[in-house]
């Protein structure tokens, strides 16, 4: 009987050991499955974050390229403006002289441009230190011919003056009787 008892004891212990081993394996499998699910979630969150960061990187690169292009455009505009300023500083100034009636009528305003072709003998402008190639006068008149005639009275062709072309100023500069009374 001792041999039977020993056999039953060994079989019982083997059974208990296999049940314990089975429980332990089941527990490990559940733990590993849970860990795998948790890691899969982390991988998925990491992939979403990576996609978001790639999108941000692309938009940042795009914004950087846009900013670079704008900076280059601004640099070109600044260079052009500096060139224009340099040319303007070197150029002869355009003088506009208002040579008209003391009372401005509600006529259209004209800019009459003229130049001196040949020197006169006793002319007040010959005595000035500098005479610009062209002079511009603002004249109040109903028509270009009237504006031209009024400039010819002051600067006749016999004295070497030549009128180039009267040009009407834009309508926004047209004088009206109501505006004249305001000032």
C-alpha positions in Angstrom: 0.0 0.0 0.0 2.8 2.3 0.5 3.6 2.0 -3.1 0.0 2.9 -4.1 0.0 5.7 -1.7 3.2 7.0 -3.2 1.9 6.7 -6.7 -1.3 8.5 -5.8 0.8 11.2 -4.1 3.1 11.6 -7.2 0.1 11.7 -9.6 -1.7 14.2 -7.2 1.4 16.4 -7.0 1.8 16.2 -10.8 -1.8 17.1 -11.2 -1.5 20.0 -8.8 1.7 21.1 -10.4 0.2 21.0 -13.9 -2.9 22.9 -12.7 -0.7 25.5 -11.1 1.5 25.6 -14.2 -1.6 26.0 -16.4 -2.9 28.8 -14.2 0.4 30.5 -14.3 0.6 30.1 -18.1 -3.0 31.5 -18.4 -2.1 34.4 -16.2 1.1 35.1 -18.3 -0.9 34.8 -21.6 -3.5 37.3 -20.2 -0.8 39.6 -19.1 1.1 39.4 -22.4 -2.2 40.0 -24.3 -3.0 43.1 -22.2 0.6 44.3 -22.7 0.3 43.7 -26.4 -3.0 45.7 -26.5 -1.4 48.5 -24.4 1.7 48.6 -26.7 -0.5 48.5 -29.8 -2.4 51.6 -28.4 0.9 53.4 -27.7 2.2 52.5 -31.2 -1.1 53.8 -32.7 -0.9 57.1 -30.6 2.8 57.4 -31.6 1.9 57.0 -35.3 -0.9 59.6 -35.0 1.5 62.0 -33.2 4.2 61.3 -35.9 1.7 62.0 -38.7 0.6 65.2 -36.9 4.3 66.3 -36.5 5.0 65.5 -40.2 2.0 67.7 -41.1 3.3 70.5 -38.8 6.8 70.1 -40.3 5.4 70.4 -43.8 3.3 73.4 -42.9 6.3 74.9 -41.1 8.5 74.3 -44.2 5.7 75.8 -46.4 5.5 78.9 -44.1 9.2 79.2 -44.1 9.4 79.1 -47.9 6.6 81.6 -48.1 8.4 83.9 -45.6 11.6 83.5 -47.5 9.9 84.4 -50.7 8.3 87.4 -49.1 11.6 88.5 -47.6 13.3 88.3 -51.0 10.4 90.2 -52.6 10.7 92.9 -49.8 14.4 93.0 -50.3 13.9 93.6 -54.1 11.3 96.3 -53.4 13.7 98.0 -50.9 16.5 97.9 -53.4 14.2 99.3 -56.1 13.0 102.0 -53.7 16.6 102.9 -52.7 17.5 103.1 -56.4 14.5 105.4 -57.0 15.5 107.5 -54.0 19.1 107.7 -55.4 17.8 108.7 -58.8 15.4 111.2 -57.3 18.2 112.7 -55.2 20.4 113.1 -58.3 17.7 114.4 -60.6 16.8 118.0 -61.2 13.7 118.9 -59.2 10.4 119.5 -61.1 9.2 123.0 -60.2 5.5 123.8 -60.5 4.7 127.5 -60.4 1.3 128.8 -59.7 1.0 131.8 -62.0 -2.6 132.7 -62.3 -5.2 135.1 -61.2 -5.4 136.2 -57.6 -9.0 135.0 -57.6 -9.4 131.5 -58.9 -12.6 131.0 -60.8 -14.5 127.7 -60.7 -12.8 126.5 -63.9 -10.8 123.4 -64.7 -7.2 123.4 -63.6 -4.5 122.9 -66.3 -0.8 122.3 -66.1 0.9 124.1 -68.9 4.5 123.0 -69.6 6.9 125.2 -71.5 10.6 125.6 -72.1 13.0 128.2 -73.2 14.5 127.4 -76.6 16.8 130.3 -77.3 18.3 132.8 -74.9 16.7 136.3 -74.7 18.6 139.4 -74.2 16.9 141.2 -71.3 14.8 138.6 -69.7 14.3 138.2 -65.9 14.7 134.4 -66.1 18.1 134.9 -67.8 19.3 136.7 -64.7 18.4 133.7 -62.5 21.2 131.3 -61.7 19.4 128.2 -62.9 16.7 127.8 -65.5 15.2 124.3 -65.6 14.7 122.7 -69.0 11.0 122.8 -68.5 8.7 124.8 -66.3 5.2 123.8 -65.2 2.4 126.3 -64.4 -1.0 125.6 -63.0 -3.6 127.7 -64.8 -7.3 128.0 -64.1 -9.2 128.1 -67.4 -12.2 126.7 -69.2 -10.3 125.2 -72.1 -6.7 124.2 -73.0 -6.4 127.0 -75.5 -7.3 129.6 -72.9 -4.7 128.2 -70.6 -2.1 128.2 -73.3 -2.9 131.8 -74.3 -2.6 133.1 -70.8 0.9 131.5 -70.5 1.9 132.9 -73.9 1.0 136.4 -72.6 3.6 136.1 -69.9 6.1 134.0 -71.8 5.9 134.9 -75.5 7.4 132.8 -78.3 9.4 135.9 -79.5 11.4 135.7 -76.3 12.3 132.1 -77.0 9.6 130.3 -75.0 7.8 127.3 -76.4 4.7 125.7 -74.9 4.7 122.0 -75.0 1.2 120.9 -74.1 -1.4 121.9 -71.6 -2.8 119.0 -69.6 -6.0 119.0 -67.6 -5.6 118.0 -63.9 -8.0 115.2 -62.7 -11.6 116.2 -61.9 -10.9 115.6 -58.3 -8.8 118.8 -58.4 -11.5 120.8 -60.2 -12.5 123.9 -58.3 -16.1 124.7 -57.6 -17.7 127.8 -56.4 -18.9 126.2 -53.1 -15.4 125.0 -52.3 -13.9 128.4 -53.0 -16.2 130.0 -50.5 -15.1 127.5 -47.7 -11.5 128.5 -47.6 
